[in-house]
Amino acid sequence: MSDLLIATGERRAIFVGGKGGVGKTSVASSLALAHARRGSRVLVVSTDPAHNLGHLWETRVGDDAVTLWEGDEGRVDGVEIDPARTVDAHLSAVAETMTRLLPENLHRAARDHLESARDAPGTHEAAVLERVAETLEAGLDSYDLVVFDTAPSGHTLHLLAMPEQMTGWTEKLLANRDRSERYAVAYGSLGGTKDTSDRDAELRRMLLRRKARFSLMRDSLADPHRTGFVIVTVAEPMPIAESREVASQLAELGVPLIGVVANRLSPADLMPLRRSREDALLEALDLGAPITRIPLIDELIGLPSLERLASALA
């Protein structure tokens, strides 16, 4: 096996990222297929709003897992995270919780607030992060490997930084709940009669679930034995420069970089000068992870093409 297949096979979750248009979906899918052909159960998840997963596999893929390939032992399932559905589900869940926890006279104001928050900055990112964390949690329980086909670099790096922030924010909320509960006990000891114990217990359970989910994602991202990032690039100056920037930011985030895929290399026999320039760019690319070189594969759509790419990666 190649260094890339060994490195990805030793981990439970892989994030595949890079500049837009370099073939992230193809590489993520082919990595999933390569491991499935060796008997692993693999979930490939597209977090890119411009989904190509269903088009690539020539099948309908949505927000619920569908089987893309199945062998004697291994299989590949696929999910395309739907941003609109994710935001709707996120706000619906928040509204349901608020309805249970708030007094009835505040329900309408809460609904109006949530509706105005639908298009507010950060709502989409928070909802997608929650869905990614939820998918990671479920995937680790049901699959041998979860492969995330991510959005272009800037969006992905922002997403990877959020679990640490969200975990800290949730811990502060829990600390505030602890103080509120202590005040409620003191109020009761002075003769107060308002009982909010059920509501407080429900809120605490919700916050603890969120904390556990974001903590799992945060800890997984920083665990070099459990998670890894694969950069996909093409041998051109701009994508190479962006790959260096991604590698630098991954190091700052503490996310282990385990491999680089140089995709769509020109055929040396037909385009020797171009291939020579590509090889020179790759020789100068030292990101601290092995580079897997993949030749150009025409019309990369459908299982036969994916099998060719999987064999090249392996």
C-alpha contacts under 8 A as a table, 3 or more apart, distances in Angstrom:
res1	aa1	res2	aa2	distance
1	M	5	L	6.18
1	M	6	I	6.50
1	M	314	A	5.37
2	S	5	L	5.31
2	S	6	I	6.32
2	S	313	L	6.93
2	S	314	A	5.12
3	D	6	I	5.15
3	D	7	A	6.02
3	D	290	P	7.20
4	L	7	A	5.12
4	L	8	T	6.07
4	L	258	I	7.59
4	L	259	G	6.00
4	L	290	P	7.50
4	L	292	T	6.99
4	L	313	L	7.21
4	L	314	A	7.45
5	L	8	T	5.23
5	L	9	G	5.81
5	L	31	L	7.48
5	L	34	A	7.92
5	L	35	H	7.69
5	L	313	L	7.07
5	L	314	A	5.83
6	I	9	G	5.11
6	I	10	E	6.30
7	A	10	E	5.45
7	A	11	R	7.10
7	A	258	I	6.53
7	A	259	G	7.71
8	T	11	R	5.52
8	T	12	R	7.96
8	T	14	I	6.80
8	T	228	G	7.24
8	T	258	I	7.67
9	G	12	R	7.58
9	G	35	H	7.12
9	G	145	L	7.76
10	E	225	H	7.18
10	E	226	R	7.53
11	R	14	I	7.24
11	R	145	L	7.14
11	R	225	H	5.98
11	R	226	R	4.54
11	R	227	T	5.50
11	R	228	G	7.05
12	R	140	L	6.96
12	R	144	D	6.23
12	R	145	L	4.60
12	R	146	V	6.22
12	R	226	R	5.26
12	R	227	T	6.06
13	A	136	L	7.86
13	A	140	L	7.85
13	A	145	L	5.61
13	A	146	V	4.67
13	A	147	V	5.84
13	A	148	F	7.68
13	A	226	R	6.47
13	A	227	T	4.82
13	A	228	G	6.68
14	I	145	L	7.63
14	I	146	V	6.25
14	I	147	V	4.74
14	I	148	F	6.10
14	I	227	T	5.71
14	I	228	G	5.06
14	I	229	F	5.72
14	I	230	V	7.19
15	F	147	V	5.93
15	F	148	F	4.72
15	F	149	D	6.46
15	F	150	T	6.83
15	F	227	T	7.91
15	F	228	G	6.40
15	F	229	F	4.74
15	F	230	V	6.17
16	V	24	K	6.29
16	V	27	V	7.75
16	V	28	A	6.12
16	V	147	V	7.24
16	V	148	F	5.97
16	V	149	D	5.28
16	V	150	T	6.04
16	V	229	F	5.92
16	V	230	V	4.81
16	V	231	I	6.02
16	V	232	V	7.00
17	G	24	K	6.07
17	G	149	D	6.74
17	G	150	T	5.43
17	G	151	A	6.97
17	G	152	P	6.64
17	G	153	S	6.26
17	G	156	T	7.37
17	G	229	F	7.42
17	G	230	V	6.34
17	G	231	I	5.16
17	G	232	V	5.99
18	G	22	V	7.18
18	G	24	K	6.96
18	G	152	P	5.79
18	G	153	S	5.07
18	G	231	I	5.39
18	G	232	V	5.20
18	G	233	T	6.25
18	G	239	P	7.89
18	G	242	E	7.64
18	G	243	S	6.58
18	G	246	V	7.50
19	K	22	V	6.22
19	K	152	P	5.15
19	K	153	S	5.54
19	K	232	V	7.65
19	K	233	T	6.93
19	K	239	P	6.12
19	K	242	E	6.82
19	K	243	S	7.58
20	G	23	G	7.89
20	G	24	K	7.97
20	G	151	A	7.53
20	G	152	P	4.92
20	G	153	S	7.50
21	G	24	K	7.51
22	V	232	V	6.53
22	V	233	T	5.57
22	V	234	V	5.99
22	V	263	N	7.04
23	G	26	S	5.28
23	G	27	V	6.25
23	G	232	V	7.03
23	G	233	T	7.81
23	G	263	N	7.12
24	K	27	V	5.23
24	K	28	A	5.99
24	K	149	D	6.35
24	K	150	T	7.50
24	K	232	V	6.03
25	T	28	A	5.11
25	T	29	S	5.97
25	T	46	S	7.75
25	T	52	N	6.75
25	T	53	L	6.43
25	T	56	L	7.98
25	T	149	D	5.66
26	S	29	S	5.25
26	S	30	S	6.00
26	S	56	L	7.34
26	S	300	L	7.63
26	S	306	L	7.24
27	V	30	S	5.09
27	V	31	L	5.97
27	V	232	V	7.65
27	V	309	L	7.61
28	A	31	L	5.22
28	A	32	A	6.25
28	A	44	V	7.16
28	A	147	V	6.45
28	A	148	F	7.13
28	A	149	D	5.75
29	S	32	A	5.06
29	S	33	L	6.15
29	S	44	V	6.69
29	S	53	L	7.87
29	S	306	L	7.38
30	S	33	L	4.89
30	S	34	A	5.97
30	S	306	L	5.55
30	S	307	E	6.93
30	S	309	L	6.01
30	S	310	A	4.55
30	S	313	L	7.62
31	L	34	A	5.09
31	L	35	H	6.35
31	L	310	A	6.08
31	L	313	L	7.08
32	A	35	H	5.39
32	A	36	A	6.11
32	A	42	V	5.89
32	A	43	L	7.38
32	A	44	V	6.63
32	A	76	V	6.49
32	A	147	V	6.81
33	L	36	A	4.94
33	L	37	R	6.07
33	L	42	V	7.94
33	L	69	W	7.66
33	L	75	R	7.74
33	L	76	V	6.45
33	L	306	L	7.72
33	L	307	E	7.36
33	L	310	A	6.42
34	A	37	R	5.35
34	A	38	R	6.81
34	A	307	E	7.79
34	A	310	A	5.11
34	A	311	S	7.04
34	A	313	L	7.78
34	A	314	A	6.79
35	H	38	R	5.17
35	H	39	G	6.75
35	H	40	S	5.62
35	H	41	R	7.97
35	H	42	V	7.39
35	H	74	G	7.86
36	A	39	G	5.07
36	A	40	S	4.49
36	A	41	R	5.92
36	A	42	V	6.29
36	A	70	E	7.87
36	A	71	G	7.58
36	A	73	E	7.91
36	A	74	G	4.49
36	A	75	R	5.16
36	A	76	V	6.24
37	R	40	S	7.17
37	R	71	G	6.81
37	R	74	G	6.03
37	R	75	R	7.55
38	R	74	G	6.71
39	G	71	G	7.79
39	G	72	D	7.69
39	G	73	E	4.91
39	G	74	G	3.91
39	G	75	R	7.43
40	S	73	E	7.18
40	S	74	G	4.56
40	S	75	R	6.65
40	S	143	Y	7.83
40	S	144	D	5.90
40	S	145	L	7.32
41	R	73	E	7.95
41	R	74	G	5.00
41	R	75	R	5.02
41	R	76	V	6.26
41	R	143	Y	5.13
41	R	144	D	5.25
41	R	145	L	6.61
42	V	74	G	7.63
42	V	75	R	6.19
42	V	76	V	4.90
42	V	77	D	6.31
42	V	143	Y	5.67
42	V	144	D	6.00
42	V	145	L	4.87
42	V	146	V	5.77
42	V	147	V	7.33
43	L	76	V	5.79
43	L	77	D	4.79
43	L	78	G	5.71
43	L	79	V	7.63
43	L	139	G	6.85
43	L	143	Y	6.60
43	L	145	L	6.44
43	L	146	V	4.80
43	L	147	V	6.13
44	V	76	V	7.10
44	V	77	D	6.23
44	V	78	G	4.91
44	V	79	V	6.46
44	V	146	V	5.90
44	V	147	V	4.62
44	V	148	F	5.81
44	V	149	D	7.00
45	V	78	G	5.85
45	V	79	V	4.81
45	V	80	E	5.91
45	V	81	I	7.25
45	V	146	V	7.42
45	V	147	V	6.12
45	V	148	F	4.74
45	V	149	D	5.80
46	S	51	H	6.65
46	S	53	L	6.84
46	S	78	G	7.94
46	S	79	V	6.22
46	S	80	E	4.75
46	S	81	I	6.11
46	S	148	F	5.95
46	S	149	D	4.62
46	S	150	T	6.05
47	T	51	H	7.75
47	T	80	E	6.57
47	T	81	I	5.56
47	T	128	V	7.97
47	T	132	V	7.73
47	T	148	F	7.01
47	T	149	D	6.14
47	T	150	T	5.00
47	T	151	A	5.95
48	D	51	H	5.64
48	D	81	I	7.79
48	D	149	D	7.10
48	D	150	T	5.37
48	D	151	A	4.05
48	D	152	P	7.49
49	P	81	I	7.71
49	P	82	D	7.16
49	P	83	P	6.65
49	P	151	A	7.14
51	H	54	G	7.48
51	H	80	E	6.77
52	N	55	H	5.21
52	N	56	L	5.97
53	L	56	L	5.18
53	L	57	W	6.27
53	L	61	V	7.07
53	L	78	G	7.77
53	L	80	E	7.18
54	G	57	W	5.26
54	G	58	E	5.67
54	G	59	T	5.12
54	G	60	R	5.27
54	G	61	V	4.96
55	H	58	E	4.93
55	H	59	T	6.63
55	H	60	R	7.78
55	H	301	I	7.34
56	L	59	T	7.96
56	L	300	L	7.34
56	L	301	I	4.84
56	L	302	G	5.81
57	W	68	L	6.94
57	W	301	I	6.63
57	W	302	G	5.05
57	W	303	L	6.41
58	E	301	I	7.24
58	E	302	G	5.79
59	T	68	L	7.56
61	V	64	D	7.73
61	V	65	A	7.52
61	V	66	V	6.46
61	V	78	G	6.60
61	V	79	V	6.13
61	V	80	E	6.20
62	G	65	A	7.08
62	G	66	V	7.73
62	G	79	V	5.72
62	G	80	E	5.02
62	G	81	I	7.04
62	G	82	D	7.22
63	D	79	V	5.48
63	D	80	E	5.13
63	D	81	I	5.07
63	D	82	D	5.77
64	D	79	V	5.84
64	D	80	E	7.64
65	A	77	D	5.99
65	A	78	G	5.28
65	A	79	V	4.87
66	V	77	D	5.32
66	V	78	G	5.42
66	V	79	V	6.82
67	T	70	E	7.18
67	T	75	R	7.34
67	T	76	V	5.98
67	T	77	D	4.21
67	T	78	G	6.30
68	L	75	R	7.61
68	L	76	V	5.44
68	L	77	D	5.31
68	L	78	G	6.33
69	W	75	R	5.44
69	W	76	V	5.05
69	W	77	D	7.07
70	E	73	E	7.63
70	E	74	G	6.15
70	E	75	R	4.14
70	E	76	V	6.36
71	G	74	G	5.34
71	G	75	R	5.89
81	I	86	T	7.24
81	I	128	V	7.76
81	I	131	R	7.61
82	D	85	R	5.34
82	D	86	T	5.80
83	P	86	T	4.92
83	P	87	V	6.11
83	P	124	H	7.11
83	P	127	A	7.95
83	P	128	V	6.59
84	A	87	V	5.26
84	A	88	D	6.21
85	R	88	D	5.02
85	R	89	A	5.99
86	T	89	A	5.17
86	T	90	H	5.96
86	T	127	A	6.07
86	T	128	V	6.39
86	T	131	R	6.91
87	V	90	H	4.97
87	V	91	L	6.07
87	V	118	R	7.41
87	V	123	T	7.37
87	V	124	H	6.16
87	V	127	A	5.43
87	V	128	V	7.39
88	D	91	L	5.30
88	D	92	S	5.99
89	A	92	S	5.03
89	A	93	A	6.05
90	H	93	A	5.27
90	H	94	V	6.27
90	H	127	A	5.79
91	L	94	V	4.99
91	L	95	A	5.97
91	L	114	L	6.74
91	L	118	R	7.66
92	S	95	A	5.01
92	S	96	E	6.10
93	A	96	E	5.14
93	A	97	T	6.22
94	V	97	T	5.13
94	V	98	M	6.06
95	A	98	M	5.04
95	A	99	T	6.03
95	A	110	A	7.49
95	A	111	R	6.62
95	A	114	L	7.32
96	E	99	T	5.14
96	E	100	R	6.45
97	T	100	R	5.24
97	T	101	L	6.19
98	M	101	L	5.02
98	M	102	L	5.59
98	M	107	H	7.57
98	M	110	A	7.29
99	T	102	L	5.61
99	T	103	P	7.65
99	T	104	E	7.43
99	T	107	H	6.01
100	R	103	P	7.99
100	R	199	R	7.41
101	L	199	R	5.37
101	L	200	D	7.84
101	L	202	E	7.69
101	L	203	L	7.27
102	L	106	L	6.40
102	L	107	H	6.81
103	P	106	L	5.75
103	P	107	H	7.00
104	E	107	H	5.31
105	N	108	R	7.27
106	L	109	A	5.41
106	L	110	A	6.17
107	H	110	A	5.09
107	H	111	R	6.23
108	R	111	R	5.11
108	R	112	D	6.20
109	A	112	D	5.12
109	A	113	H	6.12
110	A	113	H	5.06
110	A	114	L	6.25
111	R	114	L	5.16
111	R	115	E	6.19
112	D	115	E	5.16
112	D	116	S	6.27
113	H	116	S	5.23
113	H	117	A	6.23
114	L	117	A	4.91
114	L	118	R	6.44
115	E	118	R	5.34
116	S	119	D	6.81
116	S	120	A	7.16
117	A	120	A	4.84
117	A	123	T	6.81
118	R	123	T	6.36
118	R	124	H	7.90
119	D	123	T	6.78
119	D	124	H	7.72
120	A	123	T	5.80
121	P	124	H	7.37
122	G	125	E	5.16
122	G	126	A	5.96
123	T	126	A	5.24
123	T	127	A	6.13
124	H	127	A	5.22
124	H	128	V	6.10
125	E	128	V	5.20
125	E	129	L	5.96
125	E	159	L	7.27
126	A	129	L	5.13
126	A	130	E	6.18
127	A	130	E	5.13
127	A	131	R	6.29
128	V	131	R	4.99
128	V	132	V	6.06
129	L	132	V	5.01
129	L	133	A	6.02
129	L	159	L	6.62
129	L	162	M	7.56
129	L	163	P	7.76
130	E	133	A	5.12
130	E	134	E	6.02
130	E	214	F	7.91
131	R	134	E	4.95
131	R	135	T	5.98
132	V	135	T	5.02
132	V	136	L	6.02
133	A	136	L	5.07
133	A	137	E	6.11
133	A	213	R	6.14
133	A	214	F	6.40
133	A	216	L	7.88
133	A	217	M	5.92
134	E	137	E	5.11
134	E	138	A	6.20
134	E	213	R	6.81
135	T	138	A	5.16
135	T	139	G	5.73
136	L	139	G	4.96
136	L	140	L	6.01
136	L	146	V	7.15
136	L	217	M	7.27
137	E	140	L	5.47
137	E	141	D	6.65
137	E	213	R	6.95
137	E	216	L	7.39
137	E	217	M	7.79
138	A	141	D	5.23
138	A	142	S	6.37
139	G	142	S	5.18
139	G	143	Y	5.41
139	G	145	L	7.61
139	G	146	V	6.13
140	L	143	Y	5.67
140	L	144	D	6.95
140	L	145	L	7.16
140	L	146	V	7.05
143	Y	146	V	6.82
150	T	156	T	6.23
151	A	155	H	6.05
151	A	156	T	5.70
152	P	155	H	5.93
152	P	156	T	6.32
153	S	156	T	5.16
153	S	157	L	6.08
153	S	246	V	6.87
154	G	157	L	5.35
154	G	158	H	6.29
155	H	158	H	5.23
155	H	159	L	6.20
156	T	159	L	4.96
156	T	160	L	6.14
157	L	160	L	5.09
157	L	161	A	6.30
157	L	246	V	7.73
157	L	249	Q	7.48
157	L	250	L	7.54
158	H	161	A	5.24
158	H	162	M	6.52
159	L	162	M	5.33
159	L	163	P	7.69
160	L	163	P	6.63
160	L	221	L	7.86
160	L	253	L	7.84
161	A	164	E	6.26
161	A	165	Q	7.09
161	A	253	L	6.74
162	M	165	Q	5.05
162	M	166	M	5.95
163	P	166	M	5.04
163	P	167	T	5.88
163	P	214	F	5.37
163	P	215	S	7.11
163	P	217	M	6.48
163	P	218	R	5.27
164	E	167	T	5.25
164	E	168	G	6.31
164	E	214	F	7.58
164	E	215	S	7.65
164	E	218	R	5.83
165	Q	168	G	5.28
165	Q	169	W	6.17
166	M	169	W	4.97
166	M	170	T	6.06
166	M	214	F	6.76
167	T	170	T	5.21
167	T	171	E	6.19
167	T	211	K	5.69
167	T	214	F	5.60
167	T	215	S	6.01
167	T	218	R	7.95
168	G	171	E	5.08
168	G	172	K	6.35
169	W	172	K	5.19
169	W	173	L	6.45
170	T	173	L	5.00
170	T	174	L	6.25
170	T	207	L	6.54
170	T	210	R	7.32
170	T	211	K	5.96
171	E	174	L	5.06
171	E	175	A	6.22
171	E	211	K	7.05
172	K	175	A	5.01
172	K	176	N	6.23
173	L	176	N	5.03
173	L	177	R	6.23
173	L	207	L	7.67
174	L	177	R	4.95
174	L	178	D	6.26
174	L	204	R	7.02
174	L	207	L	6.76
174	L	208	L	7.86
175	A	178	D	5.05
175	A	179	R	6.47
176	N	179	R	5.15
176	N	180	S	6.22
177	R	180	S	4.94
177	R	181	E	6.07
177	R	200	D	7.80
177	R	204	R	7.38
178	D	181	E	5.18
178	D	182	R	6.31
179	R	182	R	5.14
179	R	183	Y	6.34
180	S	183	Y	5.07
180	S	184	A	6.20
181	E	184	A	4.94
181	E	185	V	6.27
181	E	200	D	7.67
182	R	185	V	5.15
182	R	186	A	6.28
183	Y	186	A	5.04
183	Y	187	Y	6.04
184	A	187	Y	4.97
184	A	188	G	6.17
185	V	188	G	5.09
185	V	189	S	6.27
186	A	189	S	5.11
186	A	190	L	6.49
187	Y	190	L	5.24
187	Y	191	G	6.74
187	Y	192	G	5.30
188	G	191	G	5.22
188	G	192	G	4.40
188	G	193	T	6.21
188	G	194	K	7.78
189	S	192	G	6.95
195	D	198	D	7.91
196	T	199	R	5.33
196	T	200	D	6.03
197	S	200	D	5.11
197	S	201	A	5.98
198	D	201	A	5.12
198	D	202	E	6.24
199	R	202	E	5.20
199	R	203	L	6.28
200	D	203	L	5.14
200	D	204	R	6.08
201	A	204	R	5.07
201	A	205	R	6.19
202	E	205	R	5.13
202	E	206	M	6.25
203	L	206	M	5.10
203	L	207	L	6.18
204	R	207	L	5.15
204	R	208	L	6.05
205	R	208	L	5.12
205	R	209	R	6.19
206	M	209	R	5.20
206	M	210	R	6.36
207	L	210	R	5.11
207	L	211	K	6.04
208	L	211	K	4.96
208	L	212	A	6.04
209	R	212	A	5.17
209	R	213	R	6.19
210	R	213	R	5.11
210	R	214	F	6.13
211	K	214	F	5.32
211	K	215	S	5.80
212	A	215	S	5.08
212	A	216	L	6.04
213	R	216	L	5.20
213	R	217	M	6.48
214	F	217	M	5.11
214	F	218	R	6.02
215	S	218	R	4.99
215	S	219	D	5.89
216	L	219	D	5.25
216	L	220	S	5.89
217	M	220	S	5.03
217	M	221	L	6.07
218	R	221	L	5.33
218	R	222	A	6.54
219	D	222	A	5.30
219	D	223	D	6.18
220	S	223	D	5.15
220	S	226	R	6.22
220	S	227	T	5.94
221	L	224	P	7.76
221	L	226	R	7.84
221	L	227	T	5.69
221	L	228	G	7.38
221	L	254	G	7.63
221	L	255	V	5.58
221	L	256	P	7.78
222	A	227	T	7.30
222	A	254	G	5.52
222	A	255	V	5.21
222	A	256	P	7.02
223	D	226	R	5.34
223	D	227	T	5.88
223	D	255	V	7.69
223	D	256	P	7.69
224	P	227	T	5.61
224	P	228	G	6.43
224	P	255	V	7.56
224	P	256	P	5.64
227	T	255	V	7.92
227	T	256	P	7.25
228	G	255	V	6.89
228	G	256	P	5.23
228	G	257	L	5.76
228	G	258	I	5.63
229	F	255	V	7.05
229	F	256	P	6.11
229	F	257	L	4.76
229	F	258	I	5.83
229	F	259	G	7.02
230	V	257	L	6.19
230	V	258	I	5.98
230	V	259	G	4.85
230	V	260	V	5.56
230	V	261	V	7.28
231	I	243	S	6.88
231	I	257	L	7.74
231	I	259	G	6.49
231	I	260	V	4.77
231	I	261	V	6.23
232	V	243	S	7.95
232	V	260	V	5.87
232	V	261	V	4.75
232	V	262	A	6.20
232	V	263	N	6.85
233	T	239	P	5.83
233	T	240	I	6.56
233	T	243	S	6.85
233	T	260	V	7.52
233	T	261	V	6.20
233	T	262	A	5.15
233	T	263	N	5.99
234	V	239	P	6.21
234	V	240	I	7.07
234	V	262	A	5.25
234	V	263	N	5.08
234	V	264	R	6.41
234	V	265	L	7.30
235	A	239	P	7.18
235	A	240	I	6.47
235	A	262	A	6.48
235	A	263	N	7.51
235	A	265	L	7.10
235	A	278	E	5.03
235	A	279	D	7.64
235	A	281	L	6.34
235	A	282	L	6.61
236	E	239	P	5.82
236	E	240	I	6.04
236	E	278	E	6.90
236	E	281	L	7.39
237	P	240	I	5.18
237	P	241	A	6.08
237	P	281	L	7.58
238	M	241	A	5.14
238	M	242	E	6.23
239	P	242	E	5.01
239	P	243	S	6.04
240	I	243	S	5.03
240	I	244	R	6.49
240	I	281	L	7.77
240	I	285	L	7.50
241	A	244	R	5.27
241	A	245	E	6.54
242	E	245	E	5.01
242	E	246	V	6.14
243	S	246	V	5.03
243	S	247	A	6.14
244	R	247	A	5.18
244	R	248	S	6.25
244	R	285	L	7.94
244	R	287	L	6.78
245	E	248	S	5.11
245	E	249	Q	6.28
246	V	249	Q	5.19
246	V	250	L	6.05
247	A	250	L	5.11
247	A	251	A	6.30
247	A	257	L	7.06
247	A	287	L	6.54
248	S	251	A	5.24
248	S	252	E	6.53
249	Q	252	E	4.98
249	Q	253	L	6.24
250	L	253	L	5.03
250	L	254	G	6.07
250	L	255	V	5.16
250	L	256	P	7.00
250	L	257	L	7.17
251	A	254	G	5.01
251	A	255	V	6.07
251	A	256	P	7.01
251	A	257	L	7.86
252	E	255	V	7.80
257	L	288	G	7.82
257	L	289	A	6.59
258	I	289	A	5.58
258	I	290	P	7.45
259	G	289	A	5.03
259	G	290	P	5.37
259	G	291	I	6.24
259	G	292	T	7.55
260	V	289	A	6.46
260	V	290	P	6.15
260	V	291	I	4.68
260	V	292	T	6.16
261	V	291	I	5.67
261	V	292	T	4.79
261	V	293	R	6.04
261	V	294	I	7.14
262	A	265	L	7.15
262	A	282	L	7.92
262	A	291	I	6.69
262	A	292	T	6.04
262	A	293	R	4.87
262	A	294	I	6.02
263	N	293	R	6.31
263	N	294	I	4.89
263	N	295	P	6.55
263	N	296	L	7.03
264	R	294	I	5.88
264	R	295	P	4.94
264	R	296	L	3.78
264	R	297	I	6.79
265	L	275	R	6.98
265	L	278	E	7.31
265	L	293	R	7.24
265	L	294	I	6.09
265	L	295	P	4.52
265	L	296	L	5.22
266	S	270	L	7.95
266	S	271	M	6.33
266	S	274	R	6.85
266	S	275	R	5.40
266	S	278	E	7.98
266	S	295	P	6.43
266	S	296	L	6.03
267	P	270	L	5.55
267	P	271	M	5.76
267	P	272	P	7.30
267	P	275	R	6.77
267	P	295	P	6.86
267	P	296	L	7.22
268	A	271	M	5.34
268	A	272	P	4.64
268	A	275	R	5.53
268	A	276	S	7.80
269	D	272	P	5.86
271	M	274	R	5.56
271	M	275	R	6.09
272	P	275	R	5.10
272	P	276	S	6.00
273	L	276	S	5.04
273	L	277	R	6.43
274	R	277	R	5.20
274	R	278	E	6.30
275	R	278	E	4.94
275	R	279	D	6.08
276	S	279	D	5.15
276	S	280	A	6.24
277	R	280	A	5.11
277	R	281	L	6.36
278	E	281	L	5.20
278	E	282	L	6.32
279	D	282	L	5.10
279	D	283	E	6.06
280	A	283	E	5.11
280	A	284	A	6.49
281	L	284	A	5.37
281	L	285	L	6.44
282	L	285	L	4.93
283	E	286	D	7.59
286	D	289	A	7.48
292	T	313	L	7.07
294	I	309	L	7.76
294	I	312	A	6.43
294	I	313	L	7.19
297	I	300	L	6.20
297	I	305	S	7.58
297	I	309	L	7.72
299	E	305	S	7.63
300	L	305	S	5.32
300	L	306	L	6.94
301	I	304	P	7.99
301	I	305	S	6.02
301	I	306	L	7.18
302	G	305	S	5.79
302	G	306	L	6.38
303	L	306	L	4.95
303	L	307	E	6.00
304	P	307	E	5.10
304	P	308	R	6.39
305	S	308	R	5.09
305	S	309	L	6.34
306	L	309	L	5.06
306	L	310	A	5.96
307	E	310	A	4.91
307	E	311	S	6.12
308	R	311	S	5.18
308	R	312	A	6.31
309	L	312	A	4.95
309	L	313	L	6.17
310	A	313	L	5.09
310	A	314	A	6.12
311	S	314	A	4.99
